Amino acid sequence: MPSEEDIYEEHVLDHYEDPYHRGTLIDATHSHEGDNPLCGDVVHVDLKIGPRQSVEEAWFEGDGCVISQSSASMLMEKIEGMTREEIKQFSADEMLRLFGPKLTPNRQKCCLLPWRVLQTALHSPVGGDVSADEMGDDGSSRFSGPSLRDES
Amino acid sequence: MTKTRPISDQVREDFPILRRLISPGVPLIYLDNAASTQRPQVVIDAISNCYREYYSNVHRGIHTLSEASTQAFEHARHVVAEFLNAGSPREVIFCAGTTAAINTVARSWGDANVTRGDTILLTIAEHHANIVPWQQLAERVGCRIEFLVIDEAGMISDDRVAEALQRLRPKLFGFVATSNVLGTVFPVERWVRLAHPWGAKVLVDAAQAVPHGPIDVRQWDADFVVFSGHKVCGPTGIGVLYGKQEILQAMPPFLGGGAMIHRVTTEGFEPAELPEKFEAGTPPITEAIGLAAALTYVRGVGLGAIQDHERRLVERAMSGLSQIHGVRMLGPPASERAGIISFVVEGVHAHDVSQYLDTRGIAIRAGHHCAMPLHKHFGISASSRASFYFYNTLAEVDQFVSAVSDVRDRFARTGRKRSRSVDSRQSDN
């Protein structure tokens, strides 16, 4: 069992209380919102992707536990300057490493919510239909993140 | 209420798991009993004795082990029937759990009796297990589902129930005897009496009621009563569908296969009698034997005593939590509820509450507790839930309350600042 002290490391609480780019982006080119209905965590991601296919700005809004909201902040901070291709390559494992403290499988779902929303946001241009080549591998642009399944 | 013998802390000795530590020096305080309870040694022994001494498949086997297993399995059915005060063991159908039991009613009774335009009446406090099977029935046959709304105190008045029954004339009224979120204990007997004159059949989800107090299905007069083994110190993978014999007899079988038939030809099949008609395939044999051991054990502790003990725990917990600033409890006063308390801590997500309590060895649940419509009704997405059983102590309740009172401090905003090294390029957005 990871102890609470481990999970709520100082830098995690720092991001929770003083998040990076929490807010909306008026000139976002891509955006997406996803939730984990089972615990109510919500994350919205706005991206401004420039002509060279790199993320010029990344902002998030959301509501939820310390893990989901601080991981969103860390992720926004991480991806600015990265290209779409680099972000697509940025794996779930890398997200968990970026977060830092070791998480149990249930809390990994909290941590990975922003990452999943981001991956879908890359394919979700603002104000436009999702074009075929921007669809996810499963042909769907809809967020279908992991869920907490074991409730009574 | 009759005077009961108080439950002593000695009872904890019966549960090996209660001796374990969660981390060095931190004992387990298990307050997640509404999700699942723990097993006493007698249940563990009943299961392992079966496997060690006499396990075999039941029915039809003409050999020593099969006779012994069959006898123990059918004895378990008698124990359940007696526990519920059912009219006959034939009214006791073993299922995989409460969920499987409700699905059996929806598929078998529902498909045969409910048609387009009919109404199924539920309450907003139902567990998903008593919502989704009816929504699936609605998809198949086109019936409507109506929900009785709960008031701020987590109650539904008899008048409101009577009005809905009269207005909607439902084919079935399904409701939870004890809410798994609010802890509200609903007046089963009164509601059944209100429903029957309008021709409604009544299904009672007793998953949170059977483990925590005396039960008498004939006094309730409900048509169907369902519960799970693992919430009453028994094994997982087993639950019970109680149904009135004449209703079960008129229902078509649901799952087809071995054991549920009297005869099979290439042209068709003839179903078996009750209860086998609804028990296709190899039944949960050791699980039934374990369940019987659990019910016998719980009866030995005393269901009246369990009820009284949990009332003391819930009163202590509610009075403690009510002193903590920023804690909101859902549901009725202690006098109207079982040993379940769901609460929200202002500014702290339920997951973080639960994670923090875990460091103090305290197991509670966080989330919507399989009651999303109810949480939506109360305008929240998730809550924390502490739920008690007879092996919990007042001292544990005090430690729980003290941990909750520390939660807000732990996550209080203290003017923290993130390290700025990475985003120094950021400007004025």
Interface residues (C-beta under 8 A of the other chain):
Chain A: M1 S3 E4 E5 I7 Y8 E10 H11 L13 D14 H15 Y16 E17 D18 P19 Y20 H21 G23 L25 P37 L38 C39 G40 D41 E57 W59 G64 C65 V66 I67 S73 E77 K78 E80 R107 C110 L148 E151 S152
Chain B: I22 S23 A34 A35 S36 H127 N180 H349 A350 H351 D352 Q355 Y356 D358 T359 R365 A366 G367 H368 H369 C370 M372 I380 S381 A382 R410 F411 R413 T414 G415 R416 K417 R418 S419 V422 D423 Q426 N429
